[in-house]
Amino acid sequence: MKMKRIKGGEEDGNGSSSESSPEACKKVRTQTSEESEEEEEEEEASETPESDWVRLPQELLLHVFQYLPLLDRAYASQVCRRWNQAFHMPELWRYFEFELNQPASSYLKATHPDLIKQIITRHSNHLQYVSFKVDSSTESAEAACNILSQLVNCSLKTLGLISTARPSFMEVPKSHFISALTVVFVNSKSLSSLKIDDTPVDDPSLKVLVANNRDTLKLLKMSSCPHVSPAGILCVADQCYGLRELALNYHLLSDELLLALSSEKHVHLEHLRIDVVSENPGQHFHTIKKTSWDAMVRHSPKFNLVMYFFLYEDEFGPFFNEEVPVTHLYFGRSVSKEVLGRVGLHCPRLVELVVCANGLRPLDEELIRIAKRCTQLSAIGLGECEVSCSAFVEFVKLCGRRLSQLSIMEEVLIPDHKYSLDEIHWEVSKHLGRVWFPDMMPTW
Amino acid sequence: MVHTCVHWFRKGLRLHDNPALMAALRDCQELYPVFILDPHLHNDTCVGINRWRFLVGALRDLDCSLRKLNSRLFVVRGKPEEVFPELFDKWKVTKLTYEYDTEPYSLSRDQTVTTLAKEHRVEVLYKISHTLYDIDRMIEENNGKAPLTYNRMRAIVKTLGPPKKPIPAPTMEDMKDVKTPCSENHEQKYEMPTLGELGHDTAALGEEQFPGGEQESLRRLDEHMKRTGWVCGFEKPQTSPNSLSPSTTVLSPYVTFGCLSARTFWWRLAEVYQGKKHSDPPVSLHGQLLWREFFYTASVGIPNFNKMEGNPVCTQVDWDTNPEYLAAWREARTGFPFIDAIMTQLRQEGWIHHLARHAVACFLTRGDLWISWEEGQKVFEELLLDGDWALNAGNWQWLSASAFFHQFFRVYSPVAFGKKTDKNGDYIKKYLPLLKKLPAEYIYEPWKAPRSVQQAAGCIVGKDYPHPIAQHEVISKKNIQRMKLAYAKKSTDAAGSPSKKKSVKRSAPSVVDMLRKKDRGK
């Protein structure tokens, strides 16, 4: 079941105790009161179609309500007592996404404060899958924390804190955030999935998380959480043996962490995502031992290692000097020819490669080496790069039909004596076994 | 039978290659060339001052050309559905001609007018000459769907053959039996619009860079065709977004308003290409016209083409609503000089190079500000001289990676992109003079300049010029994730769920539909 969200600004799901109901509701109520009178008469008289509504079992009503967006459900809840009861059934309140926006920055989609109040008073113990989507303002993030603090009766299975525009949770006073978050950690005791990227979560709060949810935690996403240390995340890996998905920044990665994730008691890891981000040029990054990566691969031979690099060109020194089991590799900023050469040498498990920008020297040898040695490669995307047409054809020939995704901007391909742009699309299509064209930008 | 005919100018503001006008002249004794100032289209929200000035110029030019043929232009104000019945009666009209337009508003307006015409026993005739090809035919050739890739469209165009050749403008010979009854107070009743008529602040007008009108368009066409070497080597992406004067033809506004016929342009190019080595579509000048055709076809074949919601090819993305960001972008105060200079040129002149459009469109949407492309579309519609419903919608979706294009990791850097073609930032200095004393090293990123440098240049970031509205490095990283999520959601939504909105099914045309289309008078 998907999470429901309120559209528009009017949420009047206040049940029977609403004071300010919109026009539509009033109309519906008067209609219904007429209807129910008729119904009573008809029930006494003979069987007619109108009376079937009353006989509709609550489970079917529930099923229908699940198809309605929240606002429509709220209107429906004001039709009669039975429908109001259905509206408040626990099953409809398992999922909720709180959208918190300030009128100044986003005047449309926000969860109505009255609805929030109602959820906290009537439904907090029904909530299981909850997320908070906040805009760029600190007030929204604080509001999210306030709600979190009140979810004492909640036994959440999933929790997501999503800051859409800016890391607004980072602006909330740290103690306020931590105390709100730990309310959930302590009370839930069955957290399975936790997404807390861009938040001020710290080592002590991770300890609380682990103490209360170690048996159930399967997914943890905490990219860009600057207050966590390698020791903090190691504590999670050491005790949450069911952890299958983990996302964090490179500075938290350590040999110990990888070994902990590969320990016998640990389940197979499915997905590890690492963001390697440099805030200022000249940053220094530590290295991970090959033996640690080897242990990971031995323990979880099918796991995906996703690495996002946002580094300046001269910061790649510590990387790709030895074999690394990366499967999805993404270079968000400019990356040099030399580094791409090393990728070809040391990334045998590579499945997907995206290069946003490289420079104006052709990547011919590097691509061919990648084709030869990354035998699992099935997707590649090249942005601001250059490749000669002949080398590109050679690359595609070597990869063959395993290339299911080939996203190359037209301006990447440099025509040479062997191939022009028109000819290349034929050659490539031939080797791929399907019609292929480079991506283009329209001339506006 | 002899006719009293109204030829209705909407787009197609020209006399050359105007088959509908020629059809009006057949068996005609009285001709009324009419332009309707429709409050729905011509108001100060939809039309910026530059666009308005261009239109006024084009109408004056049209009137001038008609006078040479002993005719005049009648500018009528009001809603077409209210204006026409009056005119039909007053002038005793028996025939109405117009150039076919595919925009949704045009189609519904023309439908209404056709019904009214029938009630007044007026014969209605339209011709296709705004696009190279008959768009509906193009869609038929592609099994009832609009092609979603440029290359697919090129393949269809190959099967259709070259576009029809343009026809010449009417001559005095064609007009010899035709009269345009003109009263003495023609100027009062059907006067040319004034610059201030829509309520714009005319004091804000800059110098006119691109005067509207058919004569001007043909003159520009001649001038550019003379540079044959340039034309043959033309490759649009190699031209510069920030050269000080336009590095492309800037014939687009004339094609948009119909002052220049697309077919005329096409065939003049063909003449020049003949026998000479030339660049190929999509980057060649022929390619430009085919791109226009591509988006027109998409706009007809895809429902709700100018919106995200209800548009079956458009990725549904959770764009942010952020009036502050949008205003900063629109008003050229994002703190990124390259972006702000482009938006300044746009507002002042009504034209920016297409790579400049890419840069600001990417910046507003998936690159940095994460605001819906529909907002950008509105701003361009108002300010761009060549703002065209179909092209605007199509290009915005393309640049925001919402449709047609999916390489969302290819983001234009608001700092690096402009530097490639203009290291010194001369373009920035021209349109943002307050930055002109900044050294080249900092002109694209003034916030990095040391305080002393800023002071020496008389431009303090945060005081004289805004701080950058977003940290490009940080936010583009986040946005790529959001885009990835939107794409992932696209494939899971397709799997179906109870709360999914009903998707729009594009059905194959029925035999009846196809027969009806073929019946349409051409």
Interface residues (C-beta under 8 A of the other chain):
Chain A: M1 K2 K4 Q66 Y67 L68 P69 N101 A104 S105 S106 Y107 L108 K109 D135 S136 T164 A165 R166 V277 Y308 F310 Y330 G332 R333 V354 C356 G381 G383 E384 S407 M409 E411 L421 D422 H425 F437 D439 M440 M441 P442 T443 W444
Chain B: T149 Y150 N151 K236 P237 D280 P282 V283 G287 Q288 W291 F294 F295 D318 D320 T321 N322 P323 E324 H354 R357 H358 W370 L391 G394 N395 W398 L399 F404 F405 H406 Q407 F409 R410 V411 E473 I475 S476 K477 I480 R482 S497 P498 S499
